[in-house]
Each structure stands twice: as C-alpha cells, then as structure tokens.
Amino acid sequence: MEFMSGIRTIVTFQSSAFNSTERKEYFIHDGCYGDDVARWLIDHLRGNDIPADHEPTPEELGWHFGFSVGGTDYRMAVGHRSAKGSEPAVWIGRLERKAGRIASKFHRQMHGIQPDAVRLIHSLLSSSLKVRNVRWHHQEDFEAGQEENGATEPMAP
C-alpha cells in the first residue's frame, strides 16, 4: 500500500564513520546501532535552526528522534543492516510524521509528509563526505525487498 504519492521516505546509505560493531552499555539489545547517526543528524538539523530533539531514543531496530519542518512534526528512525553475502552493510532511515498510537494503527504517520522534510534530510546526507551511496525508496518497494528500485533523489518518479 503506497501512501506518499511519489515521495520516497525510506533512505539507505553507506558510511564507515558511524559505529556498527561495538555494543554500547545503553543499547536496549545487540545490534541496536544508529545512536551516533541520529545524533549527527540532530546536530546538523539544530545547526540549521531546525527544531529537533536533543537526544535520540532507542527503539527495537535502532534509534529515532523528532524534528519539525514548516510547522509539521516528523520522526526519523535510523538503524543498521549488516553486510550479507555480496550485499554491503547499509544504514536505513525511515521518515514519518509524528502520530499518536491510534493514528499509527491506521498508518496516519505515512500521510502528509511534505517534500521540504524529505529534501532536508536528503541535503544533510548527500552533502556529507561521511556518507555515500544515498538511495531513496518507496515504503512498498523497500518492504518487498525491491531495493533496486531506489533512486538518488527522494522526489524521483
């Protein structure tokens, strides 16, 4: 089920600048990497006068944080997928609107994502020398394992 009418909201990228091997004592489980990626994004958002959480919060598959663009609140989740066979390790980010529990049950967090929010995250990632191979995906394609359909721009058809 595609919700975004063209906006790609899942991003994958490669980077060796962030921790993907050392379990920290504050991780909620092994493999809960991404705290430093989330902090890096938060720092860059706040450095550009974008309201953002001060610290990320752990979740089952990584970390998340909130930020606001154009009066709309968003949530960015960040996690890591280890290399498998010939597939390289990648960082995975998922952009959603902040939504309450009831709204989330009806996938309301996937509605109303504005292009400015996606472009902002894209700009931070693609302009960094720490990050390479930025690819944007439609949720439906990504969840179906069709990452070959990823694009270098979040607004690509």
N, C-alpha and C positions, 0 to 999 in steps of 0.2 A: 504494500500500500504506500504510494508516494504522496507525501504531504506538501512538498515545498514548491511545486510548480517551477522547477528549473534551478532553484538554489541548492547547491551541494553543501551539506552541513557536516559531513564527516571528512576529516583530513588525516592523511598519513604522511609521515616524513621520516627521514633518517637523520641521525645525529649521534656522534660518539661523545659529545660534550656533556651528556647527562648520565646519571647513574642508572645502569641497567643490570648490575651484577651484585652489588653489596646490599644485603638486607640491613635496614636500619632498625633500631630497637623500637621505634614508634610506628613501624609498619603494622597494619592490622593482620597481615598474613604474608607468607613468602610471595615474591613476585609483585608486590604492591608498589611498583616503581612509578615515577612520574611526579613526585613531590617537587623535585628541583625544576622540572619543566614547567609545572604550574606556577611556581614562584617566579621563574624567569618571565613568563607571560604576564603575571600580575605586575611585576616591577616595570615592564615595558608599557603596559596599559596605564598604570598610575603615572609613569614618566611622561605620558602624552595627555595628562589631565583627564583620563577616563576613570570614572568611579569604579573601583574594584575592591573585592575583599582584600584584607591584609594578609591572610594566610589561606592556603588550600585546606580542604577537608578530605580525609581518606574515605574511599568507598571500596566496594568489592573488587573492582578491576583496576583501581588506580586512585586518582585524586580528582577533585573538582573544586571550582571556585566560581564566584559570581562577579558580574560586571554589568554596567549599564551603558547603553548607546541610544541616543535620541529619546530618552525617557522610557525605554523598554529594558527590562531586566533579563539578563541571559545567564546561563550556566554553561561552563565549559568543563567537560570531563576529559582527563588525559590518562592514558595507560600505555603499556609497552607490550609488544608481541615479540617474543624471541625468534631468532632465525630458525627456519625449518627446511632442511634439505637445501635446495638451491634458492629458496626464498630468504631475502635478507631480513634482519630484525628491523622493526618499524615502531615508531611512536604513533599512537592513534588518538585523535582528538574528536570529540563529538560536541557540537554546538546545539544548545536547546534554549528555548525560552524558559524562564523560571515559572514553574507551575506548582500548585498545591497537589496534595495526594489524589484528590478526586479528579482534578483536571488531568493529572498524569495518567490515570487509568483509561482516559479517553484520548490519549495521545495529544492533548492540547498543547503540550510543550513543543510540539513539532510545527504548530501553526503560527503564522505571523512573524517568522524570523525575517528581519529586514536585511536587505543587501549590505547596508553600511556595517552591520555587525560582522558579517562573514568577510567582507573586504578588509576590515580592520585586522582580524586575526590573520588573514592571508598576508597582509602587508608586513606584519610583525615577523611571521615565519619566513616569507620569501626574501626579505631584506637582510636576514641574518646570515653571517658567514658560518655560524654554528649548525645551520640547518641545510639539508639538501634533499632533492627529490620530493618536493611538496606535491601531493596529489589530492584532489578533492573528489569526493564520492557522494552519490545519492544513497540515502539510507537503504533503500530496497536493494540496490546493486551490491552494496557492501555486505549486507546481511546474507545475501545469496552467494557470497564468495566470488563475485564478479568484479574483482578489483582492477582488472584490465580495462574496465570502463571508466576509470578515474581520469580526471583532467587536471591540467596545470593551473587552471583558474576556477574559482568557485562558481562563477556565473556562466561557465561554458555550457552549451546545449547538451 
